[in-house]
Amino acid sequence: MGIGLKLIELLLRQKLLDKGIKGELNTPLIVSYAVTKACNLRCLHCHVEAQEALANELGLGEAMRAIEEMASLGTQALIFSGGEPLLRKDFVLTLAEHCVDVGIIPAMLTNGILLNRKVALELKEAGIMAVGIPIDSSIPECHDKLRNVPGTFEKAVQAIKACLDVDLEVVITTMAMKDNFSNVPARIELIANLGADQVAVYDLVPVGRGKAVMDQAMDQTQRVSLIRYLQQVQETREMVFTMSGGLPLYPEIVSEMHRANDTKPKDLLLKQFWVDANVGCHAGIFYFSLRPNGDVYPCTFLPVKIGNIRERSLTDIWYNSKVLKELRERSLLKGKCGICEYRETCGGCRGRAYACTSDYLETDPVCLRELLIEERIHPSNIEKFGFCVG
């Protein structure tokens, strides 16, 4: 299916059925590709510890062949990330065009430092469907502190304005942590005033440099409070949210809250990419992460190498990896996750379980079971999940 028809199909599924991407079991519907480890920032929470480019990053021909193989596997959307992907701008533009040619929807995550109106136009013309740009606080100094470079807040704001000026969709990415939790309402107000209406809220997974700030991860009370607050915002504003970093059941929980109020989240692009499938953690089931040197991970937050595309085909890795087979067999989960009634339709965050226990099958210490029960979301009624990317 061409990208035009695919976009029409997604729009119709959203408008007529109130559903996003149709989940095809064990199909990598969404892939994130870190095109470089080089970055012009040194963010305190960076899960890949981005700094300098790897000496052996994929070349254009290798990346194009990988994209072709993703298309044959059924990939619907590819998200370019890094490091900072705009440090390889021409590489990304060529790959975005190739995505469109093979029927994959391209998007990109960037810190915004290198994104002006000219670059925004180039991205749009290459076929980039949406750009994720971070705003981590309404207070510039707090945003800059997390990003570890002065002046990044203002550059991110200018990047957002540049994209909106050329009608390029923007998804604001934002970290919700203990020390900036109280700032969330002011942050949402700022984002709305900028003209952005789609937000991906990240819950810290202690991976990479994030291990050093794991004490700043939200506590359970804050997570539940945040979910309820975001749902209330969706009731009153033309905004849609998703949560990344191990909370993929967010859209199902808030959708149930909406149904109780006889409302629904607004029909915006982000909602089209909620996946219509009763699987929570989708690492290795509907998603994988391609690293700059061709290594493949089940998830960007689960840094367990399952192969390299220079040594094995993506198809071979996807269908034959022992790690992926274990992740797809929820009966192998251990501890509380293994005996939970939501095991099949939630599964916990395998990345956080691995980060905290060194075992990707162990219990995820963050659990939303009580909230699911309180909102009367029976395991058999879970119908969708949101994707985690980075």
Secondary structure in CASP SS format (residue, H / E / C, confidence):
PFRMAT SS
TARGET T0000
AUTHOR 0000-0000-0000
METHOD secondary structure of the structure
MODEL  1
M C 1.00
G C 1.00
I H 1.00
G H 1.00
L H 1.00
K H 1.00
L H 1.00
I H 1.00
E H 1.00
L H 1.00
L H 1.00
L H 1.00
R H 1.00
Q H 1.00
K H 1.00
L H 1.00
L H 1.00
D C 1.00
K C 1.00
G C 1.00
I E 1.00
K E 1.00
G C 1.00
E C 1.00
L C 1.00
N C 1.00
T C 1.00
P C 1.00
L C 1.00
I E 1.00
V E 1.00
S E 1.00
Y E 1.00
A E 1.00
V C 1.00
T C 1.00
K C 1.00
A E 1.00
C C 1.00
N C 1.00
L C 1.00
R C 1.00
C C 1.00
L C 1.00
H C 1.00
C C 1.00
H C 1.00
V C 1.00
E C 1.00
A C 1.00
Q E 1.00
E C 1.00
A C 1.00
L C 1.00
A C 1.00
N C 1.00
E C 1.00
L C 1.00
G C 1.00
L H 1.00
G H 1.00
E H 1.00
A H 1.00
M H 1.00
R H 1.00
A H 1.00
I H 1.00
E H 1.00
E H 1.00
M H 1.00
A H 1.00
S H 1.00
L H 1.00
G C 1.00
T C 1.00
Q C 1.00
A E 1.00
L E 1.00
I E 1.00
F E 1.00
S E 1.00
G C 1.00
G C 1.00
E C 1.00
P H 1.00
L H 1.00
L H 1.00
R H 1.00
K H 1.00
D H 1.00
F H 1.00
V H 1.00
L H 1.00
T H 1.00
L H 1.00
A H 1.00
E H 1.00
H H 1.00
C H 1.00
V H 1.00
D H 1.00
V H 1.00
G C 1.00
I C 1.00
I E 1.00
P E 1.00
A E 1.00
M E 1.00
L E 1.00
T C 1.00
N C 1.00
G C 1.00
I C 1.00
L C 1.00
L C 1.00
N C 1.00
R H 1.00
K H 1.00
V H 1.00
A H 1.00
L H 1.00
E H 1.00
L H 1.00
K H 1.00
E H 1.00
A H 1.00
G C 1.00
I C 1.00
M C 1.00
A E 1.00
V E 1.00
G E 1.00
I E 1.00
P E 1.00
I C 1.00
D C 1.00
S C 1.00
S C 1.00
I C 1.00
P H 1.00
E H 1.00
C H 1.00
H H 1.00
D H 1.00
K H 1.00
L H 1.00
R H 1.00
N C 1.00
V C 1.00
P C 1.00
G C 1.00
T H 1.00
F H 1.00
E H 1.00
K H 1.00
A H 1.00
V H 1.00
Q H 1.00
A H 1.00
I H 1.00
K H 1.00
A H 1.00
C H 1.00
L H 1.00
D H 1.00
V C 1.00
D C 1.00
L C 1.00
E E 1.00
V E 1.00
V E 1.00
I E 1.00
T E 1.00
T E 1.00
M E 1.00
A E 1.00
M E 1.00
K H 1.00
D H 1.00
N H 1.00
F H 1.00
S H 1.00
N H 1.00
V H 1.00
P H 1.00
A H 1.00
R H 1.00
I H 1.00
E H 1.00
L H 1.00
I H 1.00
A H 1.00
N H 1.00
L H 1.00
G C 1.00
A C 1.00
D C 1.00
Q E 1.00
V E 1.00
A E 1.00
V E 1.00
Y E 1.00
D E 1.00
L C 1.00
V C 1.00
P C 1.00
V C 1.00
G H 1.00
R H 1.00
G H 1.00
K H 1.00
A H 1.00
V H 1.00
M H 1.00
D H 1.00
Q H 1.00
A E 1.00
M C 1.00
D C 1.00
Q H 1.00
T H 1.00
Q H 1.00
R H 1.00
V H 1.00
S H 1.00
L H 1.00
I H 1.00
R H 1.00
Y H 1.00
L H 1.00
Q H 1.00
Q H 1.00
V H 1.00
Q H 1.00
E H 1.00
T H 1.00
R C 1.00
E C 1.00
M C 1.00
V E 1.00
F E 1.00
T E 1.00
M E 1.00
S E 1.00
G C 1.00
G C 1.00
L C 1.00
P C 1.00
L C 1.00
Y H 1.00
P H 1.00
E H 1.00
I H 1.00
V H 1.00
S H 1.00
E H 1.00
M H 1.00
H H 1.00
R H 1.00
A H 1.00
N C 1.00
D C 1.00
T C 1.00
K C 1.00
P C 1.00
K C 1.00
D C 1.00
L C 1.00
L H 1.00
L H 1.00
K H 1.00
Q H 1.00
F C 1.00
W C 1.00
V E 1.00
D E 1.00
A C 1.00
N C 1.00
V C 1.00
G C 1.00
C C 1.00
H C 1.00
A E 1.00
G C 1.00
I C 1.00
F C 1.00
Y E 1.00
F E 1.00
S E 1.00
L E 1.00
R C 1.00
P C 1.00
N C 1.00
G C 1.00
D E 1.00
V E 1.00
Y E 1.00
P C 1.00
C E 1.00
T C 1.00
F C 1.00
L E 1.00
P C 1.00
V C 1.00
K C 1.00
I C 1.00
G E 1.00
N E 1.00
I C 1.00
R C 1.00
E C 1.00
R C 1.00
S C 1.00
L H 1.00
T H 1.00
D H 1.00
I H 1.00
W H 1.00
Y H 1.00
N H 1.00
S C 1.00
K H 1.00
V H 1.00
L H 1.00
K H 1.00
E H 1.00
L H 1.00
R H 1.00
E C 1.00
R H 1.00
S H 1.00
L H 1.00
L C 1.00
K C 1.00
G H 1.00
K H 1.00
C H 1.00
G H 1.00
I H 1.00
C C 1.00
E C 1.00
Y C 1.00
R C 1.00
E C 1.00
T C 1.00
C C 1.00
G C 1.00
G C 1.00
C C 1.00
R H 1.00
G H 1.00
R H 1.00
A H 1.00
Y H 1.00
A H 1.00
C H 1.00
T H 1.00
S C 1.00
D C 1.00
Y C 1.00
L C 1.00
E C 1.00
T C 1.00
D C 1.00
P C 1.00
V C 1.00
C C 1.00
L C 1.00
R H 1.00
E H 1.00
L H 1.00
L H 1.00
I H 1.00
E H 1.00
E C 1.00
R C 1.00
I C 1.00
H C 1.00
P H 1.00
S H 1.00
N H 1.00
I C 1.00
E C 1.00
K C 1.00
F E 1.00
G C 1.00
F C 1.00
C C 1.00
V C 1.00
G C 1.00
END
